[in-house]
Amino acid sequence: MRKNVLKVHPADNVLVALTDLQAGQDVVYEGNNYQPIEFIPAKHKFATTPILQNQDVKMYGVLVGTAKNDIPAGGLLTTANVKHAANAFTTQSKQLDWTKPNITQWQQKTFNGYHRPNGEVGTANYWLVIPMVFCENRNVEVLQEALLKPLGYARQNAHELKVQKLIDQIKAGHDVNEALFVETESNNNNQERVFPNVDGIKFLTHTGGCGGIRQDSEALCGLLAGYITHPNVAGA
């Protein structure tokens, strides 16, 4: 049977009407019987027990208000009989103590990486191309289009490779129908990189840098600096 009320948290002293409830209508929720004493519109709340003046109204398990006057069980909660209230809150205290893990089994382990001048270690070598202002985005995109494939960093399109294989077979003397079924290895999938120690070139664009206030510029520069100083970035 579809429920017509909801109790958000076990500690709540209100129920939420999921449908319009009529005065005197029997409402059963988790084995408990309730009866609104007035019309309760859908999405509104009614008291599950009497709430006396200045007593707490709880929802989500926390204080959300206090009663301006006595609210009987089954009574509708409105801005006329409830005023906002909330418990004071504090931030969680910092826990700085920690137990140093035992790293003995990894002390002699190594991995392929790159030492950076600041002492950090990267696991990859990337070059970044970043505009300082968004009006250079188009130029960056042109650079990306012009450089990636000649330098050996363009992603190979599987369908493009198949077409190239077909073209190669036709040039080798096969007719079209025969070329479609010839299985050959193509080395087009393994581009030779001009800079073998560079794992990739990343072209990043953004929408900042022009027409902003000083704080905007500082935020943008901080963001770009974060990318540039990442240990996996070899140059920008």
VEXVOTI-774661 format. One record per residue: residue number from 1; y, z, x of N, C-alpha, C in turn. Coordinates in Angstrom, 2 decimals. Each point is the difference from the previous one (the first is absolute). Layout:
<sites>
  nuke      n.v      n.w      n.u     ca.v     ca.w     ca.u      c.v      c.w      c.u
   NUM        Y        Z        X        Y        Z        X        Y        Z        X
...
</sites>
This chain:
<sites>
  nuke      n.v      n.w      n.u     ca.v     ca.w     ca.u      c.v      c.w      c.u
     1    -1.20     0.00     0.85     1.20     0.00    -0.85     1.25     0.00     0.89
     2     0.94    -0.84    -0.37     1.22    -0.11     0.79     0.84     1.26    -0.13
     3     0.48     0.51     1.13     0.82     1.21    -0.02     1.40    -0.32    -0.50
     4     0.56     0.96    -0.76     1.37    -0.20    -0.48     0.99     0.94     0.67
     5    -0.48     0.84     0.93     0.88     0.86     0.78    -0.50     0.07     1.43
     6     0.86     0.46     0.88    -0.35     0.12     1.41     0.64     1.25     0.57
     7    -0.79     0.74     0.76     0.52     1.12     0.77     0.01    -0.44     1.45
     8     1.18    -0.11     0.59     0.13    -0.58     1.33    -0.63     0.90     1.05
     9     0.20     1.32    -0.12    -0.51     0.95     0.99    -0.54     1.22    -0.74
    10    -1.08     0.58     0.51    -0.58     1.16    -0.71     0.98     1.14    -0.21
    11     1.00     0.15     0.87     0.95     1.11    -0.13     1.12    -0.28    -0.99
    12     0.06    -1.21    -0.57     1.09    -0.35    -0.92    -0.11     0.78    -1.30
    13     1.15     0.29    -0.60     0.00     0.61    -1.34     0.55    -0.98    -1.03
    14    -0.11    -1.29     0.29     0.38    -1.06    -0.94    -1.07    -1.07     0.01
    15    -0.08    -0.72    -1.11    -0.86    -1.17    -0.11     0.88    -1.23    -0.25
    16    -0.42    -1.13     0.52     0.73    -1.25    -0.20    -0.69    -0.78    -1.11
    17     0.76    -0.42    -0.99    -0.55    -0.80    -1.10    -0.15    -1.44     0.47
    18    -1.22    -0.52    -0.10    -0.25    -1.40     0.37     0.22    -0.93    -1.18
    19    -0.01     0.55    -1.20     0.32    -0.74    -1.22     0.88     0.90    -0.86
    20     0.60    -0.55    -1.02     0.76     0.83    -0.94    -0.92     1.03    -0.64
    21     0.45     1.25    -0.03    -0.78     1.08    -0.62     0.77     0.54    -1.19
    22    -0.71     0.19    -1.10     0.64     0.51    -1.20    -0.06     1.52    -0.06
    23     0.93     0.61    -0.70     0.00     1.46    -0.16    -1.29     0.43    -0.70
    24    -0.65     1.02     0.56    -1.24     0.51    -0.58    -1.24    -0.76     0.43
    25     0.16    -1.05     0.78    -1.16    -0.79     0.44    -0.81     0.79     1.01
    26    -1.31     0.04    -0.22    -0.88     0.69     0.94    -0.15    -0.82     1.28
    27     0.23     0.66     1.13    -0.11    -0.65     1.29    -0.99     0.80     0.84
    28    -0.99    -0.68     0.56    -1.01     0.65     0.84     0.12    -0.58     1.40
    29     0.10     0.89     0.97     0.08    -0.45     1.40    -0.84     0.94     0.86
    30    -1.02    -0.56     0.63    -0.90     0.74     0.86    -0.53     1.27    -0.68
    31    -0.41    -0.17    -1.24    -0.62     1.09    -0.75     0.97     0.97    -0.64
    32     1.30    -0.16     0.22     1.01     0.89    -0.60     0.70    -0.72    -1.15
    33     0.28     0.75    -1.05     0.66    -0.55    -1.18     1.50     0.31     0.03
    34     0.79    -1.02    -0.32     1.46     0.15    -0.07     0.46    -0.63    -1.31
    35     1.18     0.44    -0.46     0.52    -0.54    -1.26     1.53    -0.08     0.08
    36     0.55    -1.21     0.13     1.46    -0.14    -0.01     0.57     0.53    -1.32
    37     1.15     0.65     0.08     0.62     0.52    -1.21     1.09    -0.92    -0.51
    38     0.21    -1.12     0.74     1.00    -1.00    -0.41    -0.43    -1.34     0.58
    39     0.66    -1.06    -0.39    -0.33    -1.32     0.49     0.27    -0.08     1.51
    40    -1.01    -0.46     0.73     0.12    -0.14     1.46    -0.10    -1.50     0.34
    41     1.10    -0.64     0.39    -0.08    -1.42     0.34    -0.84    -0.22     1.25
    42    -0.60    -1.17     0.10    -0.79    -0.34     1.17     0.86     0.15     1.26
    43    -0.63     0.51     1.06     0.61     0.23     1.31     0.86     1.26     0.05
    44     0.14     0.71    -1.12     0.73     1.26     0.01    -1.00     1.15     0.18
    45     0.52     1.21     0.21    -0.84     1.15     0.30     0.15     1.07    -1.07
    46    -1.08     0.79    -0.16     0.09     1.16    -0.88    -0.65     1.19     0.69
    47     0.44     1.19    -0.38    -0.46     1.22     0.65    -1.42     0.32    -0.43
    48    -0.83     0.40     0.96    -1.38     0.38    -0.32    -0.08     1.46    -0.41
    49     0.93     0.81     0.47     0.10     1.43    -0.35     1.47     0.31    -0.26
    50     0.31     1.10    -0.66     1.40     0.34    -0.21     0.74     0.16     1.34
    51     1.18    -0.59     0.10     0.84     0.13     1.19     1.29     0.69    -0.44
    52     0.17     1.23     0.45     1.16     0.78    -0.42     1.25    -0.44     0.75
    53     1.14     0.37    -0.51     1.28    -0.36     0.63     0.01     0.44     1.47
    54     0.45    -0.91     0.85     0.10     0.20     1.46    -1.36     0.00     0.72
    55    -1.07    -0.23    -0.73    -1.30    -0.10     0.67    -0.18    -1.41     0.57
    56    -0.95    -0.11     0.94    -0.20    -1.25     0.73    -0.72    -1.05    -0.85
    57     0.42    -1.23     0.21    -0.72    -1.16    -0.51    -0.62    -0.69     1.21
    58    -1.33    -0.12    -0.01    -0.68    -0.56     1.16    -0.66    -1.34    -0.35
    59     0.18    -0.95     0.91    -0.65    -1.30    -0.10    -0.27    -0.48     1.42
    60    -1.07    -0.77     0.19    -0.46    -0.40     1.34    -0.38     1.23     0.83
    61    -0.18     1.14    -0.67    -0.35     1.22     0.70     1.19     0.71     0.63
    62     1.22    -0.47    -0.27     1.19     0.60     0.60     1.04     0.27    -1.09
    63     1.00     0.77     0.36     1.08     0.32    -0.93     0.88    -1.22    -0.21
    64     0.19    -0.41    -1.27     0.86    -1.13    -0.30     1.18     0.40    -0.89
    65    -0.05     1.21    -0.56     1.09     0.44    -0.86    -0.22     1.39    -0.53
    66     0.98     0.52    -0.72    -0.12     1.28    -0.70     0.45    -0.19    -1.44
    67    -0.55     0.82    -0.87     0.31    -0.11    -1.42     1.38     0.56    -0.30
    68     0.82    -0.77    -0.71     1.33     0.49    -0.42    -0.14     1.00    -1.13
    69    -1.05    -0.17    -0.80    -0.30     0.93    -1.09    -1.52     0.02    -0.19
    70    -0.47     0.86    -0.88    -1.45     0.10    -0.20    -0.56    -1.32    -0.52
    71    -1.12    -0.43     0.60    -0.67    -1.23    -0.42    -1.40     0.41    -0.44
    72    -0.33    -0.18    -1.26    -1.34     0.41    -0.46    -1.07    -0.95     0.51
    73    -1.23     0.46    -0.03    -1.12    -0.87     0.37    -0.02    -1.20    -0.93
    74    -0.14    -1.17     0.56     0.02    -1.23    -0.79     1.38    -0.57    -0.21
    75     1.03     0.69     0.55     1.36    -0.46    -0.18     0.37    -1.11     0.97
    76     0.83    -0.93    -0.43     0.45    -1.12     0.81     0.98     0.49     1.06
    77    -0.18    -0.48     1.24     0.94     0.33     1.07     1.06    -1.10     0.09
    78     1.26     0.40    -0.05     1.11    -0.96     0.04     1.08     0.54     0.92
    79     1.02    -0.80     0.23     1.13     0.46     0.81     0.80     1.07    -0.74
    80    -0.26     0.14    -1.30     0.71     1.02    -0.78    -0.58     1.39     0.23
    81    -1.31     0.08     0.30    -0.60     1.32     0.15    -0.53     0.27     1.41
    82     0.18    -0.95     0.93    -0.45     0.18     1.38     1.13    -0.41     0.94
    83     0.24     0.82     1.01     0.96    -0.37     1.04    -0.74    -0.18     1.32
    84     0.53    -0.87     0.83    -0.66    -0.31     1.26    -0.05     1.23     0.91
    85    -1.10     0.14     0.69    -0.17     1.04     1.02    -1.09    -0.45     0.94
    86     0.09     0.46     1.23    -1.02    -0.36     1.00    -0.10     1.11     1.02
    87    -1.16     0.19     0.53    -0.19     1.00     1.04     0.71    -0.41     1.27
    88     0.44     0.98     0.77     0.57    -0.30     1.31    -1.10    -0.56     0.88
    89     0.38    -0.82     0.97    -1.00    -0.59     0.89     0.44     0.16     1.44
    90    -0.97     0.00     0.86     0.25     0.06     1.44    -0.89    -1.03     0.68
    91     0.45    -0.50     1.13    -0.83    -0.94     0.75    -1.12     0.76     0.69
    92    -1.10    -0.68     0.20    -1.15     0.63     0.63     0.32     0.35     1.45
    93    -0.42     1.16     0.43     0.25     0.40     1.37    -0.82    -0.85     0.95
    94     0.59    -0.30     1.15    -0.67    -0.84     0.98    -1.16     0.76     0.66
    95    -1.11    -0.71     0.13    -1.15     0.55     0.69    -0.13    -0.74     1.34
    96     0.47     0.63     1.06     0.03    -0.65     1.30    -1.20     0.36     0.86
    97    -0.75     1.01    -0.40    -1.17     0.39     0.79    -1.13    -1.01    -0.24
    98    -0.70    -0.35     1.07    -1.14    -0.90    -0.15    -1.00     0.27     1.10
    99    -1.22    -0.36    -0.26    -1.06     0.18     0.98    -0.20    -1.30     0.76
   100     0.17     0.05     1.30    -0.14    -1.19     0.82    -1.44    -0.49    -0.04
   101    -0.22    -1.27    -0.35    -1.38    -0.49    -0.08    -0.63    -0.14     1.37
   102    -1.29     0.08     0.04    -0.76    -0.17     1.24    -0.13    -1.50     0.29
   103     0.63    -0.47     1.08     0.00    -1.43     0.32    -0.87    -0.30     1.21
   104    -0.84     0.94     0.39    -0.81    -0.18     1.22    -0.81    -1.29    -0.02
   105    -0.60    -0.31    -1.13    -0.89    -1.16    -0.05     0.75    -1.32     0.11
   106     1.34     0.05    -0.15     0.78    -1.24     0.10     0.85    -0.09     1.27
   107    -0.07     1.00     0.86     0.88     0.04     1.16    -0.19    -1.18     0.94
   108    -1.22    -0.52     0.11    -0.28    -1.11     0.91    -0.02    -1.35    -0.72
   109     0.33     0.00    -1.28    -0.01    -1.24    -0.76     1.29    -0.78     0.24
   110    -0.12    -1.33    -0.02     1.18    -0.86     0.16    -0.02    -1.08    -1.07
   111     1.11    -0.69    -0.14     0.06    -1.15    -0.90     0.96    -1.02     0.59
   112    -0.11    -1.22    -0.43     0.89    -1.05     0.47     1.38     0.18    -0.61
   113     0.97     0.24     0.84     1.35     0.23    -0.50     1.04    -0.41     1.02
   114     1.24     0.24    -0.37     1.12    -0.38     0.86     0.90     1.21     0.21
   115     0.22     0.37     1.26     0.92     1.08     0.30     1.43    -0.50    -0.12
   116     0.83     0.79    -0.70     1.41    -0.35    -0.16     0.84     0.86     0.95
   117     1.20    -0.48     0.34     0.85     0.73     0.95     0.33     1.42    -0.44
   118     0.02     0.26    -1.33     0.36     1.34    -0.48    -1.21     0.93    -0.09
   119    -1.16    -0.45     0.49    -1.19     0.83    -0.02    -0.92    -0.23    -1.18
   120     0.44    -0.74    -1.00    -0.84    -0.28    -1.14    -1.02    -1.08     0.36
   121    -1.02    -0.11    -0.83    -1.05    -0.98     0.24    -0.20    -0.82    -1.27
   122     0.03    -1.31     0.15    -0.23    -0.88    -1.13    -1.39    -0.58     0.02
   123    -0.48    -0.42    -1.14    -1.32    -0.63    -0.10     0.12    -1.50    -0.20
   124     1.22    -0.51    -0.04     0.23    -1.44    -0.18     1.34    -0.36     0.63
   125     0.19    -1.28     0.24     1.26    -0.52     0.52     0.59    -0.98    -1.00
   126     1.09     0.41    -0.63     0.67    -0.89    -0.95     1.41    -0.26     0.46
   127     0.48    -1.21    -0.30     1.42    -0.31     0.13     0.60     0.00    -1.39
   128     1.22     0.51    -0.10     0.72     0.00    -1.28     1.22    -0.90     0.10
   129     0.26    -0.70    -1.08     1.25    -0.75    -0.16     0.67     0.55    -1.25
   130     1.16     0.65     0.19     0.66     0.71    -1.10     1.47    -0.39    -0.07
   131     0.51    -0.37    -1.18     1.44    -0.25    -0.15     0.75     1.31    -0.19
   132     1.20     0.07     0.53     0.82     1.20    -0.22     0.70    -0.04    -1.35
   133     0.14    -1.21    -0.57     0.64    -0.16    -1.32    -0.85    -0.94    -0.84
   134     0.02     0.21    -1.33    -0.88    -0.77    -0.86     0.36    -1.48    -0.05
   135     1.25    -0.35     0.35     0.38    -1.41    -0.05    -0.66    -0.81     1.12
   136    -0.72     0.67     0.90    -0.77    -0.70     1.03    -1.46    -0.17    -0.39
   137    -0.37     0.45    -1.21    -1.40    -0.09    -0.42    -0.53    -1.42     0.05
   138     0.82    -0.96    -0.45    -0.46    -1.38    -0.03    -0.26    -0.50     1.43
   139     0.85     0.38     0.93    -0.22    -0.41     1.39    -1.30     0.59     0.55
   140    -0.27     1.25    -0.37    -1.24     0.63     0.44    -1.21    -0.74    -0.57
   141     0.10    -0.39    -1.27    -1.10    -0.74    -0.62    -0.21    -1.36     0.67
   142     1.10    -0.65     0.39    -0.11    -1.27     0.71    -0.68     0.22     1.36
   143     0.38     1.07     0.69    -0.64     0.32     1.28    -1.50     0.25    -0.19
   144    -0.33     0.73    -1.04    -1.41     0.28    -0.27    -0.78    -1.30    -0.22
   145     0.57    -0.88    -0.81    -0.67    -1.27    -0.30    -0.14    -0.85     1.26
   146     1.01     0.07     0.87     0.01    -0.85     1.19    -0.88     0.53     1.12
   147    -0.14     1.32     0.11    -0.63     0.58     1.19    -1.46     0.39    -0.16
   148    -0.39     0.48    -1.18    -1.33     0.59    -0.12    -1.13    -0.96     0.36
   149     0.04    -1.19    -0.55    -1.10    -0.93     0.24    -0.02    -0.49     1.45
   150     1.14    -0.46     0.57    -0.04    -0.44     1.41    -0.40     1.10     0.98
   151     0.36     1.25    -0.31    -0.34     1.09     0.91    -1.42     0.53    -0.23
   152    -0.65    -0.48    -1.06    -1.39     0.37    -0.23    -0.19     1.20    -0.89
   153     1.00     0.36    -0.81    -0.11     1.21    -0.83    -0.02    -0.30    -1.50
   154    -0.02    -1.26    -0.39     0.00    -0.34    -1.42    -1.36     0.27    -0.61
   155    -0.01     0.50    -1.22    -1.26     0.18    -0.69    -0.56    -1.35    -0.42
   156    -1.28    -0.19     0.25    -0.63    -1.26    -0.35    -0.42     0.02    -1.47
   157     0.38    -1.07    -0.70    -0.37    -0.14    -1.39    -1.39    -0.63    -0.08
   158    -0.93     0.64    -0.69    -1.38    -0.47    -0.05    -0.09    -1.41    -0.56
   159     0.78    -0.27    -1.04    -0.04    -1.33    -0.60     0.59    -1.03     0.95
   160     1.04     0.38     0.72     0.60    -0.91     0.98    -1.01    -0.34     1.10
   161    -0.79     1.00     0.41    -1.01    -0.25     1.03    -1.07    -0.96    -0.49
   162    -0.39     0.14    -1.26    -1.02    -0.90    -0.55     0.52    -1.44    -0.06
   163     1.26    -0.14    -0.39     0.59    -1.34    -0.05     0.06    -0.60     1.40
   164     0.39     0.83     0.99     0.08    -0.49     1.37    -1.38    -0.41     0.50
   165    -1.02     0.79    -0.37    -1.37    -0.36     0.40    -0.39    -1.36    -0.58
   166     0.37    -0.22    -1.27    -0.29    -1.27    -0.64     0.71    -1.15     0.72
   167     1.26     0.22     0.35     0.76    -1.02     0.72    -0.64    -0.31     1.35
   168    -0.43     1.05     0.69    -0.63    -0.19     1.31    -1.27    -0.84    -0.12
   169    -0.78     0.24    -1.07    -1.23    -0.75    -0.18     0.27    -1.47    -0.31
   170     1.02    -0.25    -0.80     0.35    -1.39    -0.32     0.48    -0.72     1.26
   171     0.80     0.70     0.82     0.46    -0.60     1.25    -1.17    -0.26     0.95
   172    -1.07     0.80    -0.13    -1.17    -0.18     0.86    -0.90    -1.14    -0.48
   173     0.35    -0.64    -1.11    -0.75    -1.15    -0.46    -0.82     0.22    -1.25
   174    -0.04     1.20    -0.53    -0.74     0.24    -1.24     0.81    -0.51    -1.19
   175    -0.71    -0.51    -1.02     0.75    -0.34    -1.21     0.28     1.28    -0.77
   176     0.83    -0.08    -1.03     0.47     1.19    -0.72    -1.17     0.79    -0.59
   177    -0.93    -0.69    -0.68    -1.11     0.69    -0.65    -0.89     0.70     1.02
   178    -0.22    -0.66     1.11    -0.83     0.60     1.05     0.71     1.17     0.65
   179     1.31    -0.16     0.21     0.77     1.06     0.67     0.03     1.28    -0.80
   180    -0.11    -0.11    -1.32     0.04     1.19    -0.85    -1.17     0.94     0.26
   181    -1.12    -0.55     0.51    -1.21     0.78     0.16    -0.37     0.26     1.45
   182     0.86    -0.42     0.93    -0.28     0.22     1.40     0.46     1.40     0.40
   183    -0.92     0.80     0.52     0.33     1.35     0.45     0.34    -0.03     1.48
   184     1.22     0.31     0.33     0.43     0.05     1.40     0.81     1.25     0.24
   185    -0.01     0.43     1.22     0.81     1.15     0.39     1.40    -0.47     0.33
   186     0.98     0.65    -0.57     1.39    -0.36     0.29     0.65     1.13     0.77
   187     0.70    -0.35     1.06     0.68     1.03     0.78     1.43     0.22    -0.47
   188     0.35    -0.60    -1.16     1.35     0.20    -0.54     0.22     1.42    -0.45
   189    -1.11     0.72    -0.23     0.11     1.37    -0.50     0.36     0.97     1.11
   190    -0.15    -0.42     1.24     0.30     0.87     1.13     1.18    -0.57     0.79
   191     1.18     0.33    -0.47     1.19    -0.49     0.69     0.15     0.68     1.35
   192     0.38    -0.75     0.97     0.26     0.56     1.31     1.41     0.57     0.04
   193     0.08     1.27     0.29     1.31     0.65     0.04     0.69    -0.26     1.33
   194     1.28    -0.32    -0.09     0.79    -0.23     1.20     0.14     1.29     0.80
   195     0.09     1.13    -0.71     0.12     1.31     0.65    -1.23     0.82    -0.37
   196    -1.08    -0.05     0.80    -1.26     0.63    -0.39     0.09     1.52    -0.16
   197     0.96     0.65     0.65     0.10     1.46    -0.11     0.83     0.45    -1.20
   198     0.56    -0.94    -0.75     0.77     0.32    -1.20    -0.89    -0.22    -1.21
   199    -0.23     1.07    -0.76    -0.92    -0.07    -1.13     0.58    -0.69    -1.22
   200     1.31    -0.02    -0.09     0.61    -0.65    -1.15     1.51     0.08     0.06
   201     0.64    -0.87    -0.77     1.46     0.01    -0.12     0.33     0.26    -1.46
   202     0.77     1.05    -0.26     0.35     0.39    -1.36     1.46    -0.34    -0.26
   203     0.26    -0.73    -1.07     1.36    -0.35    -0.40     0.35     0.84    -1.23
   204     0.93     0.94     0.17     0.35     0.92    -1.07     1.38    -0.34    -0.55
   205     0.13    -0.03    -1.30     1.30    -0.23    -0.64     0.34     1.20    -0.88
   206     1.26     0.10    -0.39     0.45     1.12    -0.84     1.22    -0.44    -0.79
   207     0.52     0.89    -0.82     1.13    -0.35    -0.88     1.24     0.83     0.33
   208     0.09     0.52     1.22     1.14     0.83     0.37     0.83    -0.60     1.11
   209     0.99     0.78     0.44     0.78    -0.39     1.17     1.36    -0.57    -0.28
   210     0.28    -0.41    -1.23     1.32    -0.55    -0.33     0.54     0.69    -1.25
   211     1.29     0.27     0.03     0.64     0.52    -1.21    -0.32     1.43    -0.35
   212    -0.63     0.74     0.91    -0.35     1.38    -0.29     0.96     0.98     0.66
   213    -0.20     1.27    -0.26     0.81     1.04     0.63    -0.67     0.45     1.29
   214     0.66     0.85     0.73    -0.51     0.45     1.29    -1.39     0.62    -0.13
   215    -0.20     0.79    -1.05    -1.31     0.64    -0.18    -1.10    -1.03    -0.23
   216     0.34    -1.11    -0.68    -0.98    -1.07    -0.19    -0.40    -0.60     1.33
   217     0.99    -0.23     0.86    -0.29    -0.58     1.31    -0.85     0.94     0.84
   218     0.31     1.29    -0.06    -0.79     0.97     0.77    -1.44     0.04    -0.49
   219    -0.20    -0.05    -1.32    -1.36     0.02    -0.54    -0.77    -1.25     0.42
   220     0.68    -1.17    -0.05    -0.65    -1.24     0.39    -0.36     0.01     1.48
   221     0.94     0.44     0.84    -0.27     0.04     1.44    -1.14     0.97     0.31
   222    -0.06     1.11    -0.70    -1.10     0.94     0.20    -1.33    -0.61    -0.37
   223    -0.01    -0.77    -1.10    -1.23    -0.65    -0.44    -0.45    -1.04     1.03
   224     0.93    -0.84     0.44    -0.36    -1.04     0.97    -0.43     0.62     1.32
   225     0.69     1.07     0.39    -0.37     0.68     1.25    -1.40     0.57    -0.08
   226    -0.38     0.48    -1.19    -1.35     0.52    -0.18    -1.05    -1.06     0.23
   227     0.27    -1.21    -0.50    -0.94    -1.11     0.25    -0.03    -0.34     1.49
   228     1.19    -0.13     0.60     0.07    -0.49     1.38    -0.63     0.99     0.99
   229     0.15     1.29    -0.25    -0.53     1.00     0.95    -1.44     0.39    -0.29
   230    -0.64    -0.64    -0.98    -1.41     0.29    -0.27    -0.83    -0.33     1.24
   231    -0.96     0.84     0.38    -0.77    -0.25     1.22    -0.80    -1.30     0.00
   232    -0.22    -0.60    -1.16    -0.70    -1.28    -0.03     0.93    -1.20     0.18
   233     1.30     0.29     0.17     0.97    -1.09     0.17     0.35    -0.11     1.48
   234    -0.23    -1.19     0.56     0.28    -0.23     1.41     1.38    -0.56     0.23
   235     0.58    -0.63    -1.01     1.33    -0.57     0.16     0.57    -0.42    -1.32
   236     1.32    -0.08    -0.06     0.68    -0.40    -1.24     1.21    -0.84     0.35
</sites>
